[in-house]
C-alpha cells in the first residue's frame, strides 16, 4: 500500500483519465506515470500490473459511489426524496466518468469476475447501513416487505443495466433516465 495517499490518488486519477482516453489495452503505464507526475517504477512499486491498476481504479470508483450514497442518504427528510437525491448525485458522478465506464464495458470483460467481487465486497461492508435505510423505506410504504438482500440485488441490477445502456448510447441522458425510473416508482407506490 502506498504510504503517500495523495500520490496514490494522483496515480488512480491519471490511470482513470488515460484509460478513458486511450482505452485499457492501448494505454501504457508510462503515460499514466507521466500524467501522475511519478516514475513508471513508482507505479509498479504500488501496483503489480496495469490490470491491478485498473481494478484499483474500479475499487476507488465503487468507494466514491458509496461515499456519495452515504452523504445523501443519511440525515433528515423523507427517505424517498433522499434516495432520489442520492441517485441524481451518483448519476452526475457517472456522467463525469462516462468514458471510463465505456472502457469497462468494451474492454474489461476478462476482469468482470474481479469487478463483481469488488462490488460485492463494498456492498457487504455497507450492508448494515443498507438494511437500516431499506427498513425505513419499508416502514413508509415505499418498498415491499421482501428481504433486504433481494431489494439490494434488484436495485444493483437495475442500476447496472441502466449504466450499461446509458454508456453505450451517447445520446442518452443519465439524469433523464433516473427521473423516468423515479416517476415509475412514484406511480407504483401511490
C-alpha positions in Angstrom: 0.0 0.0 0.0 1.3 3.4 -0.9 2.2 5.4 2.2 1.5 8.6 0.3 -2.3 8.8 -0.2 -2.1 12.0 -2.3 0.4 10.3 -4.7 -1.8 7.2 -4.9 -4.9 9.4 -5.7 -2.9 11.1 -8.4 -1.9 7.8 -9.9 -5.5 6.5 -9.8 -6.9 9.7 -11.3 -4.2 9.6 -14.1 -5.0 5.9 -14.8 -8.7 6.6 -15.0 -8.1 9.5 -17.4 -5.6 7.6 -19.6 -7.8 4.5 -19.7 -10.8 6.7 -20.6 -9.0 8.5 -23.4 -6.9 5.6 -24.9 -8.8 2.5 -23.8 -7.4 -0.1 -21.5 -5.5 -2.1 -24.0 -3.9 0.9 -25.7 -2.9 2.6 -22.5 0.7 2.5 -21.4 1.9 2.7 -17.8 4.4 5.3 -18.9 1.6 7.6 -20.0 -0.1 7.1 -16.6 3.1 7.8 -14.8 3.8 11.0 -16.8 0.3 12.3 -16.2 0.5 11.5 -12.4 4.0 13.1 -12.2 5.7 9.9 -11.0 8.1 7.5 -12.5 7.0 4.3 -14.1 8.8 2.3 -11.4 6.8 4.1 -8.7 3.6 2.8 -10.3 4.9 -0.8 -10.3 6.1 -0.4 -6.7 2.4 0.0 -5.7 0.5 -1.9 -8.4 1.6 -5.3 -9.7 0.4 -4.7 -13.2 -1.7 -2.5 -15.4 -4.6 -4.9 -14.7 -4.2 -4.3 -10.9 -4.2 -0.6 -11.5 -7.5 -0.9 -13.4 -9.0 -2.9 -10.6 -7.8 -0.3 -8.1 -9.5 2.5 -10.2 -12.7 0.4 -10.2 -12.5 0.0 -6.4 -11.9 3.7 -6.0 -15.0 4.4 -8.1 -17.1 2.0 -6.1 -16.0 3.6 -2.9 -16.7 7.1 -4.3 -20.2 6.0 -5.2 -20.6 4.5 -1.8 -19.5 7.8 -0.2 -22.0 9.7 -2.4 -24.7 7.4 -1.2 -23.8 7.8 2.4 -23.6 11.5 2.2 -27.1 11.9 0.7 -28.9 9.0 2.4 -28.1 9.9 5.9 -29.9 12.7 7.6 -33.4 14.3 7.9 -36.0 14.3 5.2 -38.3 11.9 3.5 -36.5 8.6 2.7 -37.7 8.5 -0.9 -36.5 12.1 -1.5 -33.1 11.3 0.0 -32.9 8.2 -2.2 -33.8 10.2 -5.3 -31.2 12.9 -4.5 -28.7 10.1 -4.0 -29.4 8.6 -7.4 -29.1 12.0 -9.1 -25.7 12.6 -7.4 -24.5 9.2 -8.5 -25.7 9.9 -12.0 -23.7 13.1 -12.0 -20.6 11.2 -10.8 -21.1 8.6 -13.5 -21.7 11.3 -16.2 -18.3 12.8 -15.3 -16.7 9.3 -15.8 -18.7 8.1 -18.8 -15.7 7.4 -20.9 -14.1 5.2 -18.2 -17.4 3.3 -17.9 -17.3 2.7 -21.6 -13.8 1.3 -21.4 -15.0 -1.1 -18.7 -17.9 -2.3 -20.8 -15.9 -2.6 -24.0 -12.6 -3.9 -22.8 -12.7 -5.2 -19.3 -14.8 -8.3 -19.8 -11.9 -10.5 -18.6 -11.9 -8.6 -15.3 -15.7 -8.8 -14.7 -15.3 -11.6 -12.1 -12.8 -9.4 -10.2 -15.0 -6.3 -10.6 -18.1 -8.3 -9.4 -16.0 -9.4 -6.4 -15.0 -5.8 -5.6 -18.7 -4.7 -5.9 -19.8 -7.4 -3.6 -17.1 -6.5 -1.1 -18.1 -2.9 -1.0 -21.8 -3.8 -0.7 -21.1 -6.3 2.1 -19.1 -3.7 4.0 -22.1 -1.4 3.9 -24.9 -4.0 4.4 -25.9 -2.7 7.9 -26.4 0.8 6.5 -28.4 -0.5 3.5 -30.6 -2.6 5.9 -31.4 0.4 8.0 -32.3 2.6 5.0 -34.4 -0.1 3.3 -36.2 -0.8 6.6 -37.1 3.0 6.8 -38.3 2.8 3.2 -40.5 -0.2 4.0 -41.9 1.5 7.1 -43.0 4.4 4.8 -44.5 2.0 2.3 -42.0 2.7 -0.5 -40.6 -0.8 -0.6 -42.4 -4.1 -0.4 -41.7 -6.3 2.6 -39.2 -8.6 0.9 -35.7 -9.4 2.2 -33.2 -6.5 2.0 -30.6 -8.5 0.1 -33.2 -9.1 -2.6 -34.1 -5.4 -2.7 -30.4 -4.5 -2.9 -29.8 -7.0 -5.7 -32.8 -5.7 -7.7 -31.5 -2.1 -7.3 -28.0 -3.1 -8.2 -29.2 -4.9 -11.3 -31.4 -2.0 -12.3 -28.5 0.4 -11.8 -26.0 -1.8 -13.8 -28.5 -2.2 -16.6 -29.2 1.5 -16.8 -25.5 2.4 -16.7 -24.7 -0.2 -19.4 -27.3 1.1 -21.8 -26.6 4.8 -21.0 -22.8 4.2 -21.5 -23.3 2.7 -24.9 -25.9 5.3 -26.1 -24.1 8.7 -26.4 -27.4 10.5 -26.8 -28.9 9.1 -23.6 -29.0 11.4 -20.6 -28.4 9.7 -17.2 -30.4 12.3 -15.3 -33.4 11.8 -17.5 -33.1 8.0 -17.0 -33.1 8.5 -13.3 -36.1 10.8 -13.4 -38.0 8.3 -15.5 -37.2 5.5 -13.1 -38.3 7.6 -10.1 -41.5 8.6 -11.9 -42.3 4.9 -12.4 -41.5 4.2 -8.8 -43.8 7.1 -7.6 -46.6 5.8 -9.7 -46.1 2.3 -8.5 -46.2 3.3 -4.8 -49.2 5.6 -5.0 
